[in-house]
Amino acid sequence: MAYKKFDDADPKVDNSSKKVFGAFNNEAIRRAIQSISNRVWAGTSATAGQLLSGSCGIGGTTGFKVGSGLYLVRDGVLSTLAAQDNLYFSKLGTMGTNTVAKFLICSADGTSATCIGPGNVVDKGNYASATLAAAAAKLPDLPDGAVAVGYVTLHAPAATVLVLTAGDTTATASLGYTIGSGSGTKGTATYVQLVNMPLDK
């Protein structure tokens, strides 16, 4: 058995390079790591095809929805997000005519969902096509501790502003917005299901 002599030097090992907070004290890097580690784990239903999909889409009465329950991982802890209907915008305002924006559906507490955004609002008139304009539209930052579940790309018509609301809508499509002044048809929305926050959307 080896004994430490009284004049032996104390072994010193620096483990900071192996610890996230020691190696990365930059908040932006911490949030970036969190955006991919906080994720959808599985669906609460064993139905094939929905194991990793929240089935985000148009709400039954108004707004948006998370159509399927999900198991989420937040900071390494498993939580359950139940299916939710009629999610309104968390930030109210007006989208101008002929614009496009992206809104993020996420869960900040692991049990309920919200719709946040937009990251920016893009004028489709500045691009050769609506597809290119939508690519320039960006998601908002993922809130600290939240899990991304899906996102909505919302197009305003060429001649109609969209008034984002937190209540019932008069739009026949019930997308969670009302049609403002001007002429034209209602806006259109497309949905993408997420497992974690995208790198560049």
C-alpha beads as a LAMMPS data file, in Angstrom:
LAMMPS data file: protein, C-alpha beads

201 atoms
200 bonds

1 atom types
1 bond types

-500.0 500.0 xlo xhi
-500.0 500.0 ylo yhi
-500.0 500.0 zlo zhi

Masses

1 110.0

Atoms # bond

1 1 1 0.000 0.000 0.000
2 1 1 1.399 3.391 -0.963
3 1 1 1.325 6.207 1.584
4 1 1 1.491 9.902 0.882
5 1 1 4.591 11.498 2.343
6 1 1 4.164 14.786 4.194
7 1 1 6.186 16.666 1.551
8 1 1 4.513 15.097 -1.532
9 1 1 2.898 17.714 -3.800
10 1 1 -0.889 17.742 -3.808
11 1 1 -2.197 16.441 -7.150
12 1 1 -4.201 19.149 -8.887
13 1 1 -6.462 18.325 -11.795
14 1 1 -8.401 20.952 -13.704
15 1 1 -11.669 19.455 -14.898
16 1 1 -13.160 22.715 -16.126
17 1 1 -12.647 21.744 -19.764
18 1 1 -14.965 18.784 -19.222
19 1 1 -17.771 20.826 -17.681
20 1 1 -20.179 22.830 -19.778
21 1 1 -20.262 25.847 -17.492
22 1 1 -16.482 25.803 -17.034
23 1 1 -15.718 25.497 -20.710
24 1 1 -18.563 27.664 -22.074
25 1 1 -19.464 30.586 -19.885
26 1 1 -20.942 32.446 -22.835
27 1 1 -24.727 32.698 -22.538
28 1 1 -25.265 32.410 -26.291
29 1 1 -23.371 29.114 -26.392
30 1 1 -25.282 27.813 -23.374
31 1 1 -28.606 28.654 -25.040
32 1 1 -27.473 27.030 -28.304
33 1 1 -26.638 23.799 -26.494
34 1 1 -29.960 23.966 -24.671
35 1 1 -31.894 24.400 -27.929
36 1 1 -30.775 20.970 -29.137
37 1 1 -30.696 19.159 -25.782
38 1 1 -34.224 20.257 -24.866
39 1 1 -36.257 18.159 -27.262
40 1 1 -39.293 16.080 -28.031
41 1 1 -38.631 12.559 -26.760
42 1 1 -41.693 10.640 -27.994
43 1 1 -45.415 10.822 -28.450
44 1 1 -47.704 9.812 -25.618
45 1 1 -49.621 7.653 -28.087
46 1 1 -48.068 4.469 -29.445
47 1 1 -49.706 5.016 -32.811
48 1 1 -47.117 4.597 -35.554
49 1 1 -46.292 7.782 -37.410
50 1 1 -46.925 10.099 -34.448
51 1 1 -44.165 9.013 -32.108
52 1 1 -42.222 12.247 -32.651
53 1 1 -44.911 14.564 -34.012
54 1 1 -46.997 17.045 -32.075
55 1 1 -49.333 17.318 -35.085
56 1 1 -49.259 21.111 -34.896
57 1 1 -51.930 22.655 -37.089
58 1 1 -55.057 24.771 -37.292
59 1 1 -57.091 24.982 -34.107
60 1 1 -60.461 23.329 -33.828
61 1 1 -62.248 26.610 -33.092
62 1 1 -59.578 29.239 -33.521
63 1 1 -55.822 29.725 -33.335
64 1 1 -53.413 26.806 -33.568
65 1 1 -53.088 23.466 -31.813
66 1 1 -50.749 20.740 -30.652
67 1 1 -52.808 17.813 -31.849
68 1 1 -50.918 14.978 -30.133
69 1 1 -49.523 14.616 -26.626
70 1 1 -45.735 14.494 -26.321
71 1 1 -43.046 13.492 -23.860
72 1 1 -40.496 16.312 -23.633
73 1 1 -36.988 16.469 -22.193
74 1 1 -36.143 19.776 -20.473
75 1 1 -32.739 20.051 -18.813
76 1 1 -32.607 16.258 -18.695
77 1 1 -35.991 15.929 -16.981
78 1 1 -38.910 14.138 -18.650
79 1 1 -42.264 15.945 -18.712
80 1 1 -45.591 15.464 -20.476
81 1 1 -47.149 17.990 -22.852
82 1 1 -50.828 17.204 -23.346
83 1 1 -52.578 17.883 -26.645
84 1 1 -53.862 21.475 -26.689
85 1 1 -56.307 23.294 -28.919
86 1 1 -57.029 26.943 -29.709
87 1 1 -53.583 28.465 -29.001
88 1 1 -53.553 32.216 -29.624
89 1 1 -50.625 34.478 -30.458
90 1 1 -48.602 35.541 -27.431
91 1 1 -47.608 38.808 -29.131
92 1 1 -50.341 40.857 -30.738
93 1 1 -50.021 43.200 -33.697
94 1 1 -50.675 43.596 -37.406
95 1 1 -48.921 41.952 -40.340
96 1 1 -48.904 44.225 -43.358
97 1 1 -50.192 43.293 -46.781
98 1 1 -48.128 40.854 -48.868
99 1 1 -45.861 39.825 -45.973
100 1 1 -44.738 36.513 -44.470
101 1 1 -43.567 35.616 -40.957
102 1 1 -42.789 32.534 -38.863
103 1 1 -44.181 31.771 -35.421
104 1 1 -42.807 29.171 -33.013
105 1 1 -44.987 26.729 -31.089
106 1 1 -43.101 25.727 -27.949
107 1 1 -43.467 24.670 -24.340
108 1 1 -41.726 26.749 -21.694
109 1 1 -42.823 24.649 -18.712
110 1 1 -43.010 21.185 -20.295
111 1 1 -46.759 20.818 -19.737
112 1 1 -48.408 23.587 -21.801
113 1 1 -47.744 25.166 -25.200
114 1 1 -47.702 28.708 -26.550
115 1 1 -47.254 30.413 -29.924
116 1 1 -44.529 33.095 -29.957
117 1 1 -42.999 35.359 -32.568
118 1 1 -42.480 36.405 -35.200
119 1 1 -38.719 36.553 -35.552
120 1 1 -39.129 39.117 -38.338
121 1 1 -41.732 40.117 -40.929
122 1 1 -40.668 39.926 -44.586
123 1 1 -42.153 41.915 -47.472
124 1 1 -42.784 39.390 -50.258
125 1 1 -42.557 42.199 -52.813
126 1 1 -38.796 42.365 -52.238
127 1 1 -38.281 38.766 -53.418
128 1 1 -38.726 36.952 -56.717
129 1 1 -41.161 34.477 -55.155
130 1 1 -43.139 33.829 -51.996
131 1 1 -40.927 30.778 -51.375
132 1 1 -37.771 32.912 -51.276
133 1 1 -39.489 35.428 -49.017
134 1 1 -40.537 32.653 -46.622
135 1 1 -36.938 31.409 -46.506
136 1 1 -35.869 34.898 -45.381
137 1 1 -38.423 34.864 -42.570
138 1 1 -36.832 33.713 -39.307
139 1 1 -38.110 32.051 -36.174
140 1 1 -37.906 33.913 -32.873
141 1 1 -35.310 32.824 -30.332
142 1 1 -36.327 29.828 -28.252
143 1 1 -37.166 31.045 -24.726
144 1 1 -34.791 29.950 -21.986
145 1 1 -35.664 26.432 -20.835
146 1 1 -38.301 25.861 -23.530
147 1 1 -38.762 22.997 -26.017
148 1 1 -39.609 23.677 -29.680
149 1 1 -42.578 21.597 -30.873
150 1 1 -43.384 23.080 -34.298
151 1 1 -43.654 26.295 -36.263
152 1 1 -46.135 28.130 -38.461
153 1 1 -45.306 30.095 -41.612
154 1 1 -48.053 32.684 -42.052
155 1 1 -48.586 34.534 -45.355
156 1 1 -50.650 37.703 -45.463
157 1 1 -52.630 38.302 -48.695
158 1 1 -51.475 40.832 -51.285
159 1 1 -54.153 43.376 -50.366
160 1 1 -55.225 42.474 -46.821
161 1 1 -53.506 43.118 -43.500
162 1 1 -53.712 40.431 -40.821
163 1 1 -54.522 41.495 -37.271
164 1 1 -53.010 38.995 -34.840
165 1 1 -55.403 38.411 -31.969
166 1 1 -55.537 36.764 -28.567
167 1 1 -59.212 35.909 -28.831
168 1 1 -61.809 34.475 -31.143
169 1 1 -61.350 35.351 -34.784
170 1 1 -63.817 36.244 -37.499
171 1 1 -61.671 34.606 -40.169
172 1 1 -63.491 31.639 -41.659
173 1 1 -60.285 29.588 -41.558
174 1 1 -59.974 30.171 -37.777
175 1 1 -56.208 30.550 -37.934
176 1 1 -56.002 32.814 -34.911
177 1 1 -56.018 36.125 -36.760
178 1 1 -58.675 38.464 -38.072
179 1 1 -58.785 40.016 -41.507
180 1 1 -58.131 43.735 -41.321
181 1 1 -58.839 46.563 -43.739
182 1 1 -58.373 46.193 -47.479
183 1 1 -59.543 43.660 -50.000
184 1 1 -58.342 40.187 -50.864
185 1 1 -58.613 36.726 -49.368
186 1 1 -57.605 35.364 -45.985
187 1 1 -53.999 34.502 -45.269
188 1 1 -52.525 31.034 -45.517
189 1 1 -50.542 29.032 -42.980
190 1 1 -48.239 26.020 -43.302
191 1 1 -46.933 23.918 -40.418
192 1 1 -43.648 22.138 -39.666
193 1 1 -43.281 19.600 -36.844
194 1 1 -40.086 19.875 -34.775
195 1 1 -38.065 17.572 -32.527
196 1 1 -35.754 20.356 -31.364
197 1 1 -35.009 23.962 -32.321
198 1 1 -33.739 24.215 -35.940
199 1 1 -30.226 25.509 -36.519
200 1 1 -31.155 28.069 -39.177
201 1 1 -34.847 28.726 -39.779

Bonds

1 1 1 2
2 1 2 3
3 1 3 4
4 1 4 5
5 1 5 6
6 1 6 7
7 1 7 8
8 1 8 9
9 1 9 10
10 1 10 11
11 1 11 12
12 1 12 13
13 1 13 14
14 1 14 15
15 1 15 16
16 1 16 17
17 1 17 18
18 1 18 19
19 1 19 20
20 1 20 21
21 1 21 22
22 1 22 23
23 1 23 24
24 1 24 25
25 1 25 26
26 1 26 27
27 1 27 28
28 1 28 29
29 1 29 30
30 1 30 31
31 1 31 32
32 1 32 33
33 1 33 34
34 1 34 35
35 1 35 36
36 1 36 37
37 1 37 38
38 1 38 39
39 1 39 40
40 1 40 41
41 1 41 42
42 1 42 43
43 1 43 44
44 1 44 45
45 1 45 46
46 1 46 47
47 1 47 48
48 1 48 49
49 1 49 50
50 1 50 51
51 1 51 52
52 1 52 53
53 1 53 54
54 1 54 55
55 1 55 56
56 1 56 57
57 1 57 58
58 1 58 59
59 1 59 60
60 1 60 61
61 1 61 62
62 1 62 63
63 1 63 64
64 1 64 65
65 1 65 66
66 1 66 67
67 1 67 68
68 1 68 69
69 1 69 70
70 1 70 71
71 1 71 72
72 1 72 73
73 1 73 74
74 1 74 75
75 1 75 76
76 1 76 77
77 1 77 78
78 1 78 79
79 1 79 80
80 1 80 81
81 1 81 82
82 1 82 83
83 1 83 84
84 1 84 85
85 1 85 86
86 1 86 87
87 1 87 88
88 1 88 89
89 1 89 90
90 1 90 91
91 1 91 92
92 1 92 93
93 1 93 94
94 1 94 95
95 1 95 96
96 1 96 97
97 1 97 98
98 1 98 99
99 1 99 100
100 1 100 101
101 1 101 102
102 1 102 103
103 1 103 104
104 1 104 105
105 1 105 106
106 1 106 107
107 1 107 108
108 1 108 109
109 1 109 110
110 1 110 111
111 1 111 112
112 1 112 113
113 1 113 114
114 1 114 115
115 1 115 116
116 1 116 117
117 1 117 118
118 1 118 119
119 1 119 120
120 1 120 121
121 1 121 122
122 1 122 123
123 1 123 124
124 1 124 125
125 1 125 126
126 1 126 127
127 1 127 128
128 1 128 129
129 1 129 130
130 1 130 131
131 1 131 132
132 1 132 133
133 1 133 134
134 1 134 135
135 1 135 136
136 1 136 137
137 1 137 138
138 1 138 139
139 1 139 140
140 1 140 141
141 1 141 142
142 1 142 143
143 1 143 144
144 1 144 145
145 1 145 146
146 1 146 147
147 1 147 148
148 1 148 149
149 1 149 150
150 1 150 151
151 1 151 152
152 1 152 153
153 1 153 154
154 1 154 155
155 1 155 156
156 1 156 157
157 1 157 158
158 1 158 159
159 1 159 160
160 1 160 161
161 1 161 162
162 1 162 163
163 1 163 164
164 1 164 165
165 1 165 166
166 1 166 167
167 1 167 168
168 1 168 169
169 1 169 170
170 1 170 171
171 1 171 172
172 1 172 173
173 1 173 174
174 1 174 175
175 1 175 176
176 1 176 177
177 1 177 178
178 1 178 179
179 1 179 180
180 1 180 181
181 1 181 182
182 1 182 183
183 1 183 184
184 1 184 185
185 1 185 186
186 1 186 187
187 1 187 188
188 1 188 189
189 1 189 190
190 1 190 191
191 1 191 192
192 1 192 193
193 1 193 194
194 1 194 195
195 1 195 196
196 1 196 197
197 1 197 198
198 1 198 199
199 1 199 200
200 1 200 201
